[in-house]
Amino acid sequence: MTKNYLLILWVCLCHNAYAQQNNFVIPDSLSAKNYEYFSHNIRYEEKDSIKEKLYAQSWLTKAKREKNFGQMTQSYKALIYTSDNKLQLVYADSMLTAAKRTADMELIGSSYMTKGIVQFDRKEHMDALDSYLIADEYISKTNNHYLIYKVKYVIAQIKYQLGFYDEATALFQECVSYFKEKNDRAYLNSLHSLGLCYNRIGKYKLCSQINQMGLNEGVRFKNLEMEPYFIHSEGVNQYFKHNYRDAIKKLTKTLPVVIDNKDFTNETTAYFYIGKSYWAQELQEKALPYLKKIDEAFQKQKYIRPHLREAYEILIDYYQQRNDKELELYYVSTLVKVDQVLLKDYKYLSGKIIKEYDTKKLFQRQKNIEQYLTIVVSIMTVIIAVLMHRHYKNKRLFEELMNRKPETHQSLVINNTNKETELDINPEVVAAILKNLEKFERNKKYLEKDMTLAKMASILNTNMKYASKIIARYRNKGTVDYISHLKIDHIIELLKIENKYRNYTNKALGEESGFGSTQIFTRAFNNRTGLSPTYFISKLRSQQHS
């Protein structure tokens, strides 16, 4: 289904391109202009330039009308460089068709070379190499030596991109020798590329010599455009020579220039080797922002090269060591995507890339981290749920406690006339004990330390058996809970009414309420209220300040 859709889209684009060409009418202001005029006024400096595209369309229309296939070829080339990426390959094929109608070896070869450049920009590297090799077959049969070496240069470039560094080196050496006396910019470009090749094959001393030669020759030719690129190349080379400070210094110096030139490739390369240089010096915190720039480039531009892949491996290990599972998973997942892009764009290099993490390991690691994070999230969810439940429960208990009124028991003997007979105690004795119990509560005798049943029975002027039975019947509690609850209720009322008690420690509050220890007090407070004394006091304070 996807292939059918892409085919339909491609046909529509082609149809649209040809429809525009066939329906185009040359403006009156350009109708009398000759081919030379169009050629000189298209500068190839800005894609999608409305003015230059108008010239290119007028040029093509004039050439078609006059059936001049040579000029049609040149006008299609102009359209390639003045159009967006969607139409470039369409125009490249049209250019080739027109060029072949001329039977001009040089023009056909040049057209194949232009198509190769378009394919190279589209990351269709093997297709680009094929186009360059066909271009070489045609151009080698001509006497245009400049064009012959230009083809050698682009073939060397693609071989460098494909990782065939020895073959690229030999071709760039030929280009250096030829362009030295023919074209200073082509000569400097060839020197720069040769230096990059020497670096890739481990000839770091030769790389440094070539870079210095490039700087010197730029001064001799009074052409300093390539100066930052030789410095950039030497910065990368110094990294491999383990001169990390010099590498950082040189690459940092060139960054503003390559950024200003919108040279995304060399900008990203600089970030990578600056980061690696800091990392080699164990300055990890300085290295991280530069290494993360590789991921930014991938996320924003889908730009990645095989050697930049290592940045992800470093970041994965870094966050694994710090047990940051979230970031470790992010970089593992992204590296899986990176490998998919590299396999598509650089499958011929996939076997040469040294990988600490191959695809199977990455998928397994991704799965393991995701399982770990799922467990962590589940545990955190349970913890949060428990904490939330506890929060709302504590809030409800606090509100209930604030609304609770102190218990009163004076009328209990009147309302429970049947209880005396159930106790098997003389009603007059019960009445006397209850009267003493009320007095015990009113005079807060329960605050005395070590208040036992025996001591309480003595205060109530009865024995322990009667005291225990009456408390159970009329206060609905065991003797220990009865005394404990009275103590806690007392301290709760103090905390509600008087601010000074809110500054007391749990130990001081326990002593104030007659408990034998802080631990017994806090346990009794929690049993009585469901809250800790600390929480209750903190809520009282928050209400006080609100």
SESE-550393 format. One line per 8 residues: number of its first residue (from 1); for each residue y, z, x of C-alpha. Coordinates in nm, 4 decimals. Each point is the difference from the previous one (the first is absolute). Layout:
% SESE-550393
NUM> Y Z X | ...
% end
This chain:
% SESE-550393
1> 0.0000 0.0000 0.0000 | 0.2380 0.0950 0.2847 | -0.0739 -0.3245 0.1865 | 0.0712 -0.2052 -0.3128 | 0.3275 0.1818 -0.0491 | 0.1076 -0.0601 0.3594 | -0.0935 -0.3690 -0.0289 | 0.2110 -0.0355 -0.3140
9> 0.2894 0.1792 0.1720 | -0.0279 -0.2278 0.3051 | -0.0028 -0.3140 -0.2163 | 0.3050 0.1271 -0.1905 | 0.1865 0.0627 0.3249 | -0.0851 -0.3450 0.1299 | 0.0975 -0.1592 -0.3276 | 0.3246 0.1938 -0.0038
17> 0.0812 -0.1055 0.3554 | -0.0699 -0.3657 -0.0666 | 0.1792 0.0109 -0.3340 | 0.3105 0.1298 0.1755 | -0.0226 -0.2796 0.2577 | -0.0596 -0.2762 -0.2543 | 0.2768 0.1128 -0.2357 | 0.2552 0.0747 0.2713
25> 0.3212 -0.2046 -0.0058 | 0.2097 -0.0212 0.3170 | 0.3509 0.1398 -0.0672 | 0.2809 -0.2527 0.0239 | 0.1426 0.1828 0.3050 | -0.3254 -0.0672 0.1918 | -0.1051 -0.3341 -0.1418 | 0.1616 -0.2015 0.2800
33> -0.1135 0.2271 0.2865 | -0.2463 -0.1288 0.2590 | -0.3127 0.1649 0.1389 | 0.1805 0.1200 0.3117 | 0.2483 0.1905 -0.2161 | -0.2779 0.1884 -0.1812 | -0.1827 0.0726 0.3245 | 0.3102 0.1436 0.1705
41> 0.1040 0.2147 -0.2971 | -0.3289 0.1840 -0.0432 | 0.0032 0.2818 0.2558 | -0.3238 0.1769 -0.1003 | 0.1719 0.3373 0.0321 | -0.0427 0.1449 -0.3482 | -0.2860 -0.0548 -0.2415 | 0.0828 -0.0675 -0.3628
49> 0.3492 -0.1160 0.0967 | 0.1223 -0.1879 -0.3078 | 0.2186 -0.2320 0.2067 | -0.2701 -0.0911 0.2521 | -0.2618 -0.0432 -0.2717 | 0.2390 -0.2398 -0.1756 | 0.0302 -0.2042 0.3196 | -0.3805 0.0006 0.0475
57> -0.0645 -0.1128 -0.3597 | 0.2642 -0.2746 0.0313 | -0.1519 -0.1089 0.3315 | -0.3489 -0.0206 -0.1562 | 0.1198 -0.1841 -0.3076 | 0.1828 -0.2573 0.2146 | -0.3098 -0.0458 0.2226 | -0.2290 -0.0442 -0.3006
65> 0.2323 -0.2495 -0.1611 | 0.0057 -0.1994 0.3223 | -0.3741 0.0604 0.0673 | 0.0850 0.1260 0.3471 | -0.3078 0.2111 0.0821 | 0.1378 0.1199 0.3337 | 0.3081 0.1437 -0.1694 | -0.2171 0.1347 -0.2829
73> -0.1973 0.1895 0.2657 | 0.3185 0.1486 0.1482 | 0.1427 0.0923 -0.3411 | -0.3235 0.1746 -0.1027 | 0.0215 0.1969 0.3256 | 0.3544 0.0994 -0.0946 | -0.1237 0.1119 -0.3431 | -0.2660 0.2157 0.1640
81> 0.2621 0.1948 0.1921 | 0.2430 0.0266 -0.2921 | -0.2553 0.1113 -0.2625 | -0.1849 0.3207 -0.0784 | -0.3587 0.0624 0.1100 | -0.1541 -0.1140 -0.3296 | 0.0984 -0.3623 0.0521 | -0.0188 -0.0321 0.3777
89> -0.3649 -0.1037 0.0184 | 0.0526 -0.2500 -0.2842 | 0.2843 -0.1633 0.1940 | -0.2057 0.0139 0.3223 | -0.2803 -0.2024 -0.1611 | 0.2518 -0.2484 -0.1413 | 0.1583 -0.0267 0.3453 | -0.3405 -0.0814 0.1540
97> -0.0729 -0.2627 -0.2653 | 0.3320 -0.1716 0.0711 | -0.0466 0.0268 0.3786 | -0.3417 -0.1670 -0.0142 | 0.1546 -0.2943 -0.1857 | 0.2144 -0.0631 0.3089 | -0.2999 -0.0194 0.2405 | 0.2326 0.1647 0.2547
105> -0.2190 0.2206 0.2245 | 0.2920 0.2163 0.1055 | 0.1244 0.0536 -0.3551 | -0.3490 0.0727 -0.1353 | -0.0689 0.2473 0.2823 | 0.3347 0.1687 -0.0484 | -0.0726 0.0307 -0.3737 | -0.3364 0.1648 0.0670
113> 0.1747 0.2409 0.2334 | 0.2539 0.0865 -0.2720 | -0.2813 0.0576 -0.2495 | -0.1659 0.2298 0.2543 | 0.3194 0.2040 0.0237 | 0.0035 0.0374 -0.3797 | -0.3641 0.1107 0.0032 | 0.0693 0.2433 0.2828
121> 0.2793 0.1614 -0.2032 | -0.2463 0.0299 -0.2891 | -0.2435 0.1827 0.2348 | -0.2471 -0.2879 -0.0333 | -0.0623 0.0148 0.3716 | -0.3163 -0.2056 0.0261 | 0.1474 -0.2726 -0.2218 | 0.3129 0.0053 0.2154
129> -0.2095 -0.0432 0.3140 | -0.1797 -0.2962 -0.1599 | 0.3344 -0.1630 -0.0833 | 0.1278 0.0584 0.3539 | -0.3117 -0.1534 0.1532 | 0.0314 -0.3105 -0.2194 | 0.3693 -0.0177 0.0965 | -0.1081 0.0092 0.3649
137> -0.2400 -0.2932 -0.0552 | 0.2845 -0.2180 -0.1303 | 0.2765 0.1141 0.2335 | -0.2163 -0.0229 0.3148 | -0.0154 -0.3765 -0.0627 | 0.3792 -0.0275 0.0266 | 0.2370 0.0113 0.2935 | 0.2078 0.2821 -0.1462
145> -0.0761 0.2667 0.2634 | 0.2401 0.2498 -0.1545 | -0.1896 -0.0171 -0.3296 | -0.3346 0.0150 0.1836 | 0.0995 0.3338 0.1583 | 0.1503 0.1226 -0.3227 | -0.3445 -0.0430 -0.1595 | -0.1562 0.1790 0.2970
153> 0.2435 0.2867 -0.0625 | -0.0850 0.0412 -0.3712 | -0.3746 -0.0284 0.0753 | 0.0448 0.2726 0.2640 | 0.1828 0.2152 -0.2544 | -0.2771 -0.0275 -0.2567 | -0.2661 0.0705 0.2647 | 0.1961 0.3114 0.0985
161> 0.0048 0.1079 -0.3658 | -0.3733 -0.0632 -0.0271 | -0.0709 0.2111 0.3069 | -0.0995 -0.2859 0.2337 | 0.2322 0.1318 0.2698 | -0.1489 -0.1781 0.3031 | 0.0297 -0.3403 -0.1698 | 0.3532 0.0819 -0.1159
169> 0.0952 0.1097 0.3534 | -0.1041 -0.3352 0.1513 | 0.2007 -0.1945 -0.2610 | 0.3124 0.2162 0.0403 | -0.0180 -0.0477 0.3786 | 0.0121 -0.3770 -0.0555 | 0.2956 0.0401 -0.2366 | 0.1881 0.2158 0.2512
177> -0.0407 -0.2654 0.2690 | 0.1080 -0.2859 -0.2273 | 0.2927 0.1605 -0.1875 | 0.1552 0.1549 0.3120 | 0.1991 -0.3117 0.0728 | 0.0100 -0.1412 -0.3537 | 0.1126 0.2689 -0.2441 | 0.1234 0.3458 0.1000
185> -0.0720 0.1649 -0.3380 | -0.3523 -0.1485 -0.0228 | -0.0526 0.1095 0.3620 | 0.1098 0.3597 -0.0744 | -0.2147 0.0083 -0.3139 | -0.3003 -0.1180 0.1993 | 0.0620 0.2627 0.2699 | 0.0221 0.2715 -0.2647
193> -0.3243 -0.1102 -0.1660 | -0.1753 -0.0217 0.3370 | 0.1038 0.3580 0.0746 | -0.1488 0.1132 -0.3315 | -0.3270 -0.1719 0.0886 | -0.0155 0.1678 0.3415 | 0.0433 0.3343 -0.1732 | -0.2827 -0.0753 -0.2425
201> -0.2456 -0.0937 0.2760 | 0.0900 0.3123 0.1989 | 0.2052 -0.1671 0.2751 | 0.2853 0.2483 -0.0298 | 0.1507 -0.0690 0.3420 | 0.0235 -0.3741 -0.0764 | 0.1499 0.0827 -0.3401 | 0.2760 0.2037 0.1684
209> 0.0668 -0.2818 0.2477 | 0.0303 -0.2568 -0.2807 | 0.2316 0.2276 -0.2009 | 0.2272 0.0513 0.2993 | -0.0045 -0.3756 0.0670 | 0.0999 -0.0605 -0.3607 | 0.2967 0.2396 0.0326 | 0.1108 -0.1663 0.3254
217> -0.0397 -0.3531 -0.1358 | 0.1962 0.0921 -0.3135 | 0.2905 0.1041 0.2207 | -0.0335 -0.3221 0.2048 | 0.0061 -0.2135 -0.3159 | 0.2716 0.2185 -0.1534 | -0.2298 0.0378 -0.2988 | -0.0442 0.3683 -0.0877
225> -0.1586 -0.0458 -0.3445 | -0.3448 0.0814 0.1347 | 0.1108 0.2979 0.2114 | -0.0900 0.2681 -0.2598 | -0.3402 -0.1631 -0.0519 | -0.0894 0.0177 0.3693 | 0.1063 0.3661 -0.0026 | -0.2066 0.0539 -0.3150
233> -0.3021 -0.1646 0.1645 | 0.0419 0.2170 0.3067 | 0.0275 0.3103 -0.2200 | -0.3424 -0.0763 -0.1481 | -0.1318 -0.0763 0.3502 | 0.1273 0.3364 0.1335 | -0.2010 0.1756 -0.2691 | -0.3181 -0.1575 0.1356
241> 0.1075 0.0984 0.3518 | 0.0291 0.3603 -0.1321 | 0.3733 0.0124 0.0704 | 0.0640 0.1426 -0.3451 | 0.3613 0.1114 0.0463 | 0.1014 -0.3417 0.1306 | -0.1875 -0.1655 -0.2874 | 0.1910 0.2106 -0.2546
249> 0.3310 -0.0679 0.1738 | -0.0449 -0.3779 0.0102 | -0.1390 -0.0385 -0.3522 | 0.2672 0.2260 -0.1497 | 0.2659 -0.2078 0.1734 | -0.1260 -0.3236 -0.1588 | -0.0477 0.1357 -0.3539 | 0.3592 -0.0613 -0.1222
257> -0.0196 -0.3650 0.1131 | -0.3352 -0.0810 -0.1592 | 0.1052 0.1776 -0.3198 | 0.3250 -0.1981 -0.0059 | -0.2019 -0.3189 0.0562 | -0.2272 0.0973 -0.2907 | -0.2888 -0.0311 0.2441 | -0.2458 0.2063 -0.1997
265> -0.2935 -0.0625 0.2350 | 0.1675 0.1305 0.3159 | 0.1696 0.2832 -0.1907 | -0.3367 0.1300 -0.1211 | -0.1558 -0.0484 0.3444 | 0.2799 0.2075 0.1537 | -0.0583 0.2823 -0.2495 | -0.3716 -0.0046 0.0740
273> 0.0282 0.0266 0.3782 | 0.2843 0.2535 -0.0114 | -0.2221 0.2121 -0.2241 | -0.3006 -0.0487 0.2278 | 0.2093 0.0892 0.3053 | 0.1129 0.3276 -0.1559 | -0.3586 0.0674 -0.1104 | -0.1288 -0.0559 0.3543
281> 0.2475 0.2660 0.1160 | -0.1332 0.2370 -0.2700 | 0.3349 -0.0114 -0.1794 | -0.1665 -0.0465 -0.3357 | 0.2928 0.0986 -0.2205 | 0.2160 -0.2653 0.1698 | -0.2778 -0.2577 -0.0234 | -0.0775 0.0402 -0.3711
289> 0.3179 -0.1629 -0.1473 | -0.0576 -0.3125 0.2146 | -0.3701 -0.0263 -0.0833 | 0.0801 0.0378 -0.3683 | 0.2292 -0.3034 0.0307 | -0.3174 -0.2080 0.0272 | -0.1016 0.1164 -0.3456 | 0.3514 -0.0654 -0.1327
297> -0.0267 -0.3575 0.1269 | -0.3368 -0.0413 -0.1692 | 0.1179 0.1475 -0.3302 | 0.3259 -0.1980 -0.0144 | -0.0911 -0.3298 0.1681 | -0.3821 0.0033 0.0085 | 0.0473 -0.0498 0.3742 | -0.2825 0.1124 0.2279
305> -0.1494 -0.1194 0.3272 | -0.3385 0.1013 0.1439 | 0.1464 0.2114 0.2818 | 0.2271 0.1905 -0.2436 | -0.3067 0.1262 -0.1866 | -0.0380 0.2827 0.2510 | 0.3074 0.1730 -0.1475 | -0.2043 0.0834 -0.3103
313> -0.2871 0.1412 0.2042 | 0.2432 0.2299 0.1834 | 0.1602 0.1162 -0.3257 | -0.3402 0.0620 -0.1634 | -0.1140 0.2204 0.2896 | 0.3331 0.1822 0.0109 | -0.0098 0.1026 -0.3664 | -0.3723 0.0765 0.0141
321> 0.0628 0.2500 0.2794 | 0.2716 0.1625 -0.2113 | -0.2268 0.0061 -0.3046 | 0.2573 -0.1973 -0.2001 | -0.2522 -0.1704 -0.2250 | 0.2618 -0.1729 -0.2140 | 0.1594 -0.1908 0.2899 | -0.3355 -0.0554 0.1675
329> -0.1268 -0.1635 -0.3199 | 0.3189 -0.2097 -0.0280 | -0.0399 -0.1484 0.3496 | -0.3775 -0.0462 -0.0365 | 0.0521 -0.1851 -0.3308 | 0.2781 -0.2118 0.1499 | -0.2103 -0.0852 0.3058 | -0.2672 -0.1341 -0.2343
337> 0.2658 -0.2335 -0.1453 | 0.1227 -0.0882 0.3501 | -0.3514 -0.1015 0.1027 | -0.0287 -0.2216 -0.3068 | 0.3197 -0.1826 0.1029 | -0.1103 -0.0252 0.3638 | -0.3394 -0.1329 -0.1027 | 0.1706 -0.2678 -0.2085
345> 0.2691 -0.0961 0.2514 | -0.1798 0.0709 0.3280 | -0.3725 -0.0223 -0.0808 | -0.0605 -0.1826 0.3283 | 0.1304 0.3114 0.1776 | -0.1822 0.2579 -0.2151 | -0.2846 0.0292 0.2478 | 0.2409 0.0558 0.2897
353> 0.2049 0.2777 -0.1591 | -0.1017 0.3357 0.1439 | -0.0307 0.2254 -0.3027 | -0.0521 0.3733 0.0081 | -0.0443 -0.0196 -0.3752 | -0.1938 -0.3006 -0.1279 | 0.0113 -0.0936 -0.3680 | -0.3181 0.1863 -0.1018
361> 0.1182 0.3183 0.1692 | 0.3411 -0.0355 -0.1613 | -0.1469 -0.0347 -0.3484 | -0.2262 0.3018 0.0580 | 0.2868 0.2020 0.1393 | 0.2204 -0.0995 -0.2918 | -0.2760 0.1070 -0.2402 | -0.0486 0.3335 0.1782
369> 0.3715 0.0805 -0.0043 | 0.0300 -0.0987 -0.3663 | -0.2951 0.2275 -0.0864 | 0.1579 0.2815 0.2004 | 0.3357 -0.0483 -0.1724 | -0.1716 -0.0120 -0.3402 | -0.1626 0.3375 0.0708 | 0.3303 0.1423 0.1260
377> 0.1866 -0.1311 -0.3049 | -0.2678 0.1445 -0.2308 | 0.0217 0.3394 0.1690 | 0.3802 -0.0091 -0.0084 | -0.0119 -0.0971 -0.3676 | -0.2224 0.3004 -0.0779 | 0.2242 0.2296 0.2059 | 0.3128 -0.1297 -0.1722
385> -0.1684 0.0380 -0.3396 | -0.0984 0.3595 0.0813 | 0.3493 0.0776 0.1282 | 0.1612 -0.1570 -0.3058 | -0.2344 0.1926 -0.2293 | 0.0788 0.3187 0.1895 | 0.3722 -0.0739 -0.0148 | 0.0082 -0.0455 -0.3771
393> -0.2368 0.2924 -0.0516 | 0.2195 0.2279 0.2123 | 0.3090 -0.1224 -0.1819 | -0.1600 0.0788 -0.3372 | -0.1208 0.3428 0.1157 | 0.3449 0.0830 0.1356 | 0.1661 -0.0897 -0.3289 | -0.2559 0.2066 -0.1923
401> 0.0561 0.2918 0.2348 | 0.3760 -0.0208 -0.0400 | -0.0398 0.0069 -0.3789 | -0.2566 0.2824 0.0007 | 0.1226 0.3309 -0.1426 | -0.1152 0.3344 0.1428 | -0.2916 0.1460 -0.1934 | 0.0588 0.3025 -0.2326
409> -0.2807 0.2219 -0.1244 | 0.1652 0.2811 -0.2010 | -0.1355 -0.1137 -0.3406 | -0.3558 -0.0739 0.1077 | -0.1454 0.3323 -0.1259 | 0.1430 -0.0567 -0.3492 | -0.1273 -0.3599 -0.0312 | -0.3506 0.0764 0.1238
417> -0.1102 0.2981 -0.2146 | -0.3643 -0.1128 0.0031 | -0.0157 0.0057 0.3793 | -0.0113 0.3801 0.0283 | -0.3312 0.0205 -0.1868 | -0.1414 -0.2873 0.2046 | 0.0749 0.1870 0.3241 | -0.1955 0.3074 -0.1125
425> 0.2962 0.2104 0.1128 | 0.1885 0.2486 -0.2114 | 0.3050 -0.1828 -0.1469 | 0.2284 0.2851 0.1009 | -0.1215 -0.0314 0.3587 | 0.0569 -0.3766 -0.0133 | 0.3532 0.0494 -0.1301 | 0.0776 0.2471 0.2773
433> -0.1358 -0.2299 0.2711 | 0.1931 -0.2999 -0.1386 | 0.3179 0.2037 -0.0049 | -0.0537 0.0901 0.3645 | -0.0826 -0.3661 0.0768 | 0.3305 -0.1142 -0.1471 | 0.1760 0.2655 0.2047 | -0.1925 -0.1236 0.3072
441> 0.1279 -0.3524 -0.0620 | 0.3547 0.1045 -0.0844 | 0.0342 0.2148 0.3133 | -0.1559 -0.2815 0.2117 | -0.2617 0.2323 0.1444 | -0.2095 -0.3112 0.0659 | 0.2267 -0.0810 0.2947 | -0.1464 0.2846 0.1986
449> -0.2231 -0.1148 0.2859 | -0.3756 0.0551 -0.0212 | 0.0084 0.0359 -0.3769 | -0.3704 0.0510 -0.0810 | -0.1770 0.0676 -0.3291 | -0.0511 0.3650 0.0995 | 0.3681 0.0441 0.0806 | 0.1014 -0.1736 -0.3208
457> -0.2396 0.2113 -0.2115 | 0.1635 0.3084 0.1470 | 0.3473 -0.1293 -0.0969 | -0.1256 -0.0802 -0.3531 | -0.1495 0.3529 -0.0199 | -0.3502 -0.1290 -0.0728 | -0.3180 -0.0973 0.1748 | -0.0730 -0.3394 0.1615
465> -0.2427 -0.1044 -0.2759 | 0.2549 0.0482 -0.2796 | 0.2814 -0.1539 0.2042 | -0.2119 -0.3114 0.0751 | -0.1092 -0.0424 -0.3647 | 0.3522 0.0373 -0.1443 | 0.1547 -0.2441 0.2517 | -0.2722 -0.2558 -0.0728
473> 0.0421 0.0446 -0.3796 | 0.3794 0.0230 -0.0276 | 0.1124 -0.2054 0.2970 | -0.2878 -0.2509 -0.0083 | -0.0525 0.0234 0.3784 | -0.2029 0.1724 0.2618 | 0.1764 0.2868 0.1741 | 0.0521 -0.1911 0.3290
481> 0.1483 -0.3070 -0.1732 | 0.2122 0.2229 -0.2239 | 0.1669 0.1742 0.2932 | 0.0294 -0.3266 0.1991 | 0.1605 -0.1859 -0.2896 | 0.2516 0.2779 -0.0567 | 0.0996 -0.0133 0.3664 | 0.0358 -0.3806 -0.0025
489> 0.1916 -0.0038 -0.3324 | 0.2358 0.2572 0.1467 | 0.0721 -0.2061 0.3123 | 0.0409 -0.3194 -0.2101 | 0.2725 0.1674 -0.2085 | 0.1734 0.1214 0.3161 | -0.0049 -0.3505 0.1448 | 0.1368 -0.1478 -0.3236
497> 0.2845 0.2476 -0.0329 | 0.1083 0.1000 0.3519 | 0.0757 -0.2604 0.2668 | -0.0524 0.2374 0.2908 | -0.3751 0.0123 -0.0578 | -0.0178 -0.3763 0.0467 | 0.0786 0.0578 0.3677 | -0.2925 0.2413 0.0412
505> -0.3086 -0.0997 0.1923 | -0.3389 0.0074 -0.1722 | -0.0768 0.3143 0.1981 | 0.3155 0.1718 -0.1261 | -0.0686 -0.1086 -0.3588 | -0.3565 0.1329 0.0295 | 0.1280 0.3345 0.1201 | 0.2638 0.0076 -0.2748
513> -0.2709 -0.0470 -0.2644 | -0.2436 0.2499 0.1543 | -0.2684 -0.2333 0.1393 | -0.1993 0.1097 0.3003 | 0.0463 -0.3271 0.1950 | 0.1831 -0.3322 -0.0079 | -0.3254 -0.1894 -0.0541 | -0.0927 0.2117 -0.3048
521> 0.3508 -0.0511 -0.1414 | 0.0046 -0.3812 0.0371 | -0.3526 -0.0285 -0.1432 | 0.0942 0.2214 -0.2972 | 0.3221 -0.2008 -0.0582 | -0.1932 -0.3271 -0.0055 | -0.2701 0.1408 -0.2319 | 0.2638 0.1263 -0.2425
529> 0.2317 -0.3057 -0.0003 | -0.1931 -0.2933 0.1469 | 0.2843 -0.0317 0.2552 | 0.0668 0.1284 0.3481 | 0.2906 0.2461 0.0395 | 0.1607 -0.2433 0.2503 | -0.0008 -0.2874 -0.2540 | 0.1342 0.2245 -0.2784
537> 0.2863 0.1242 0.2179 | 0.0847 -0.3535 0.1209 | 0.0244 -0.1199 -0.3616 | 0.2233 0.2965 -0.0889 | 0.2271 -0.0858 0.2929 | 0.0178 -0.3688 -0.0984 | 0.0995 0.1003 -0.3536 | 0.2595 0.2336 0.1433
545> 0.1658 -0.2821 0.2037 | -0.0267 -0.2712 -0.2667
% end
